Amino acid sequence: MVRNPAQLVLAAFVSLIALGTLLLRLPFAFDAGASHPGWLDSLFWATSATTVTGLGTVEISTFSLFGELVLLALIQVGGFGIMTIGSVLALVTSRRVGLRQRMLAQAEIGAIDIGELRSLIAAIARITIAVEGSIALLLFAHLATTDDTDVGRAAYSSIFHGISAFNNAGISLYSDSLTRFAADPLVIFPITISFVIGGLGFPFLVELRRRVRPRLWSLHARITLAMTAVLLVLGPLLVLIAEWTNPGTLGPMGVWEKVQAAWFQGVTPRTAGFNTIDIGAQREPTLNFMTALMFIGAGPASTSGGIKVTTFAVLGAAMWAETRGHTDVNVFRRRLPNDIVRQAMTVALVSVGVVFATAVTLTAISPFQLTDTLFEAASAFGTVGLSTGITAALPQSGQLVLIVVMLIGRLGPITFITALALRQRVRVYRFAEERPIIG
């Protein structure tokens, strides 16, 4: 019998991926004129959609309408959290949520008080529907008026991209992602707003809904918002500076188009995975900076991957306290417990190990350089979905590695932190203290 709720979450995601793979293997999941990919391509896309990553081994145009709807369903269920969905359904049908379901939901969405999960899950459902619906309406109002898009296609595209954006999946119906809309603010900014909101995390959104005044916010909410604001400014600024004269990206654009494209491309690596410029044509410093953004990710218990902005902030605060000679780690006039600092360090170091090991492995089994494989590894672990174009060209063994890393990136923080929390115990004795030489 499985007692760890994180293990049940993992089993649920694996089951959903298996179901998605089988559905994508059906003959009518692909267009009649397209060659039917093998099991690995179906498994890769099912994993990518369920973990809301966005990497793909074949073009999305290969899929039929049925295949696209399967991907859309996987994105929605995977982004919302399959066990959270199960709890919501139980709440609607029986108006009761079982203890196991509440524990699973707690492991998935990062809730603190298990007694409040019923109202919390209902709030998450309302937030999801409200944001996805609003973004879809904004996109439809614009796309329906374009000359080359009929009303039905505009409605479908708006709904698909609204769901994909809020869930930070980065999967687009267009083969060039959103490159064709690089100069269209009526598409770019609604998409950006959607995935930024989704990346803040459900705990932050629920708290914001309950406590409007910032002075009443928890430390978690303050750290999440502060780090998000810093990265929303820093990311676009560095992309703008590094790519301003690059003829393959921002170079040929006008000033406003450069600013808009840099804004979008500087924000999306933290979680979303859409692109409006050619990722493979970017300069190496830009790729390395984006790799760092993908590794950091967005808010905890959000639809993003990575180590999360709070983990990054805790590490930064710990380094600052150590360099200043402070015995306590303080953030916003609050002292951080030692176990939180240790957990942040553990998550960060394990994540570095996973990304680096993946990059080295891909470099060893493929003809690509470390910059490209490191970017790919960080994208898979951060469930971002950006690529320099090497995903489909990797050998099958490399694609299998990415499948595992995408699953680790989506469930790693959940299972790992839960395992750390469940293993906490107080010893009745302490060993003698001795200091090794550091540095």
MARRO-110785 format. One record per residue (C-alpha): x, y, z; residue in one letter. Coordinates in steps of 0.05 Angstrom, whole numbers. Example, Ala and Ser with C-alpha at 12.3 -4.5 7.8 and 13.67 -1.06 7.14 Angstrom:
       u       v       w  resn
     246     -90     156     A
     273     -21     143     S
REM end
This chain:
       u       v       w  resn
       0       0       0     M
      27      69     -20     V
      24     117      39     R
      64     175      12     N
      16     223     -24     P
      73     245     -70     A
      79     174     -95     Q
       5     173    -112     L
      14     239    -150     V
      71     208    -189     L
      29     146    -204     A
     -29     190    -227     A
      15     230    -275     F
      47     167    -303     V
     -22     138    -315     S
     -45     201    -350     L
      16     200    -395     I
       3     127    -412     A
     -69     143    -429     L
     -48     202    -471     G
       3     159    -508     T
     -49     108    -526     L
     -97     162    -551     L
     -43     194    -593     L
     -28     126    -624     R
     -99     121    -652     L
    -101     125    -729     P
    -147     186    -728     F
    -101     225    -681     A
     -60     247    -742     F
     -77     280    -808     D
     -89     234    -866     A
     -31     262    -905     G
      19     257    -848     A
      62     197    -834     S
      43     163    -769     H
      99     172    -717     P
     120     115    -673     G
     108     100    -600     W
     165     143    -577     L
     138     206    -611     D
      69     194    -581     S
     100     182    -512     L
     144     244    -518     F
      85     289    -537     W
      40     259    -483     A
      94     271    -431     T
     108     341    -457     S
      34     360    -454     A
      20     328    -387     T
      80     361    -355     T
      62     426    -391     V
     131     430    -422     T
     121     441    -496     G
     180     404    -527     L
     162     362    -587     G
     194     311    -633     T
     145     324    -691     V
     109     386    -714     E
      41     398    -682     I
      12     404    -752     S
      22     329    -757     T
     -37     319    -709     F
    -109     319    -730     S
    -162     358    -692     L
    -173     298    -647     F
     -98     295    -632     G
     -96     369    -616     E
    -155     361    -569     L
    -120     304    -534     V
     -59     349    -524     L
    -104     405    -499     L
    -137     359    -448     A
     -69     334    -424     L
     -46     406    -416     I
    -107     425    -376     Q
    -107     365    -330     V
     -31     365    -322     G
     -27     439    -308     G
     -84     439    -258     F
     -58     377    -225     G
     -92     311    -236     I
    -105     299    -163     M
    -132     369    -155     T
    -180     354    -212     I
    -200     290    -176     G
    -214     329    -112     S
    -255     381    -149     V
    -297     327    -182     L
    -308     293    -115     A
    -328     359     -85     L
    -379     373    -141     V
    -409     303    -142     T
    -412     285     -69     S
    -396     351     -35     R
    -345     313       6     R
    -270     307      -2     V
    -237     245      26     G
    -175     248      69     L
    -131     215      16     R
    -155     262     -38     Q
    -142     322       8     R
     -71     296      22     M
     -59     287     -52     L
     -84     357     -67     A
     -40     384     -11     Q
      21     351     -42     A
       4     379    -111     E
     -16     451     -97     I
      27     466     -37     G
     -29     481      12     A
     -12     490      85     I
     -75     476     124     D
    -107     411     102     I
    -173     433     133     G
    -179     490      84     E
    -168     449      21     L
    -241     445       2     R
    -249     520      -7     S
    -179     525     -34     L
    -191     476     -90     I
    -256     510    -108     A
    -220     577    -111     A
    -167     547    -156     I
    -220     522    -204     A
    -252     591    -206     R
    -186     626    -218     I
    -167     577    -274     T
    -233     585    -310     I
    -233     661    -302     A
    -163     672    -328     V
    -167     622    -385     E
    -235     648    -406     G
    -215     721    -403     S
    -152     710    -444     I
    -190     668    -495     A
    -241     724    -504     L
    -187     776    -513     L
    -152     734    -565     L
    -217     717    -601     F
    -238     790    -605     A
    -174     804    -643     H
    -163     740    -684     L
    -235     740    -709     A
    -224     807    -743     T
    -162     786    -782     T
    -170     773    -856     D
    -138     704    -858     D
    -176     672    -800     T
    -248     649    -800     D
    -291     655    -737     V
    -290     581    -720     G
    -215     575    -727     R
    -205     640    -687     A
    -248     613    -630     A
    -211     547    -628     Y
    -143     580    -632     S
    -162     629    -577     S
    -186     574    -530     I
    -125     531    -544     F
     -74     586    -533     H
    -112     613    -472     G
    -107     545    -438     I
     -36     532    -462     S
     -13     601    -438     A
     -44     598    -368     F
     -17     528    -357     N
      51     551    -382     N
      53     495    -433     A
      82     536    -490     G
      48     492    -541     I
      21     531    -601     S
     -22     510    -660     L
      27     547    -705     Y
      90     514    -730     S
     130     577    -716     D
     101     583    -645     S
      81     657    -641     L
     134     686    -688     T
      81     710    -736     R
      52     753    -680     F
     119     783    -659     A
      95     853    -677     A
      23     843    -654     D
      13     869    -583     P
     -60     846    -582     L
     -35     775    -582     V
      31     781    -547     I
       9     818    -485     F
     -53     776    -468     P
     -11     713    -475     I
      43     744    -431     T
      -7     765    -378     I
     -36     695    -377     S
      28     656    -367     F
      55     707    -316     V
      -9     698    -275     I
      -4     622    -282     G
      69     625    -261     G
      55     662    -196     L
      27     599    -166     G
     -41     581    -138     F
     -23     596     -65     P
      -4     667     -84     F
     -67     677    -127     L
    -113     650     -72     V
     -79     694     -20     E
     -84     755     -66     L
    -158     740     -73     R
    -168     737       2     R
    -120     793      23     R
    -119     853     -22     V
     -75     896      22     R
       0     881      13     P
      15     893      86     R
     -27     832     103     L
       9     786      55     W
      50     727      79     S
     125     723      69     L
     113     673      13     H
      70     722     -25     A
     120     779     -16     R
     180     738     -39     I
     142     710     -99     T
     119     779    -122     L
     186     813    -110     A
     227     760    -146     M
     177     757    -204     T
     181     833    -212     A
     257     832    -212     V
     260     777    -265     L
     206     809    -307     L
     251     870    -313     V
     319     837    -316     L
     302     784    -367     G
     275     829    -423     P
     330     881    -410     L
     387     832    -419     L
     354     801    -481     V
     345     870    -511     L
     418     889    -498     I
     448     823    -522     A
     405     815    -585     E
     397     888    -606     W
     443     881    -667     T
     435     807    -680     N
     412     800    -753     P
     379     733    -737     G
     334     759    -682     T
     322     832    -663     L
     369     865    -712     G
     321     876    -771     P
     263     900    -727     M
     243     972    -711     G
     254    1001    -642     V
     184     986    -614     W
     185     916    -645     E
     252     903    -613     K
     227     924    -545     V
     164     882    -552     Q
     201     820    -577     A
     254     828    -522     A
     199     835    -470     W
     165     771    -492     F
     228     731    -501     Q
     257     754    -435     G
     194     734    -397     V
     176     668    -429     T
     239     627    -410     P
     220     627    -337     R
     162     581    -351     T
     120     590    -414     A
     159     564    -474     G
     129     607    -530     F
     176     645    -575     N
     170     703    -624     T
     242     701    -648     I
     287     644    -672     D
     316     613    -609     I
     372     577    -646     G
     395     643    -677     A
     406     677    -610     Q
     476     692    -586     R
     510     647    -536     E
     506     696    -477     P
     431     701    -488     T
     423     626    -490     L
     463     618    -426     N
     422     672    -391     F
     357     639    -414     M
     383     573    -387     T
     390     606    -319     A
     319     634    -323     L
     291     565    -341     M
     328     534    -283     F
     300     585    -234     I
     228     578    -259     G
     169     616    -229     A
     126     611    -167     G
     118     549    -123     P
      57     505    -135     A
      47     539    -202     S
      45     510    -272     T
     119     522    -280     S
     180     479    -266     G
     250     497    -242     G
     273     506    -171     I
     223     564    -162     K
     235     637    -146     V
     226     627     -71     T
     281     575     -69     T
     326     622    -108     F
     309     679     -60     A
     323     637       2     V
     391     617     -27     L
     407     690     -42     G
     386     711      28     A
     428     656      59     A
     489     678      19     M
     478     750      39     W
     472     732     112     A
     535     690     109     E
     576     745      75     T
     551     796     126     R
     567     751     184     G
     495     746     208     H
     474     685     247     T
     402     689     223     D
     375     690     151     V
     324     747     147     N
     277     766      90     V
     227     824      95     F
     238     829     170     R
     223     755     180     R
     273     703     202     R
     276     640     160     L
     279     572     196     P
     343     533     187     N
     306     474     157     D
     278     519     101     I
     348     541      83     V
     373     469      83     R
     315     447      39     Q
     328     503     -10     A
     401     484     -14     M
     384     411     -24     T
     333     424     -79     V
     381     471    -115     A
     440     424    -112     L
     400     363    -134     V
     369     403    -191     S
     438     426    -214     V
     460     354    -214     G
     400     332    -255     V
     408     387    -307     V
     483     380    -313     F
     480     303    -318     A
     426     309    -371     T
     467     359    -412     A
     530     316    -408     V
     491     254    -428     T
     460     289    -488     L
     528     316    -508     T
     558     247    -505     A
     505     213    -548     I
     491     268    -598     S
     533     314    -644     P
     509     377    -608     F
     551     424    -566     Q
     543     434    -491     L
     509     502    -499     T
     452     470    -538     D
     446     408    -495     T
     449     449    -430     L
     394     494    -458     F
     353     432    -476     E
     364     400    -408     A
     344     463    -370     A
     283     471    -415     S
     260     399    -400     A
     274     405    -325     F
     241     473    -321     G
     182     447    -362     T
     192     507    -407     V
     192     479    -478     G
     241     526    -512     L
     293     493    -557     S
     349     512    -603     T
     319     462    -652     G
     355     398    -631     I
     297     360    -599     T
     275     321    -661     A
     347     310    -682     A
     367     276    -617     L
     375     200    -619     P
     319     160    -588     Q
     359     148    -525     S
     366     224    -517     G
     292     234    -526     Q
     279     181    -473     L
     325     219    -426     V
     285     282    -438     L
     220     246    -423     I
     246     226    -355     V
     274     295    -341     V
     207     328    -360     M
     172     284    -310     L
     225     299    -257     I
     219     373    -271     G
     143     372    -263     R
     140     327    -201     L
     209     333    -172     G
     196     393    -126     P
     131     362    -102     I
     158     292     -87     T
     225     316     -62     F
     200     369     -13     I
     145     322      11     T
     196     268      23     A
     240     317      61     L
     182     341     103     A
     158     270     119     L
     228     249     140     R
     238     305     190     Q
     250     279     260     R
     283     304     324     V
     344     266     349     R
     352     256     424     V
     427     265     418     Y
     477     308     380     R
     548     292     359     F
     609     332     380     A
     621     393     336     E
     682     400     291     E
     695     447     233     R
     727     426     167     P
     766     477     126     I
     721     511      74     I
     751     542      12     G
REM end
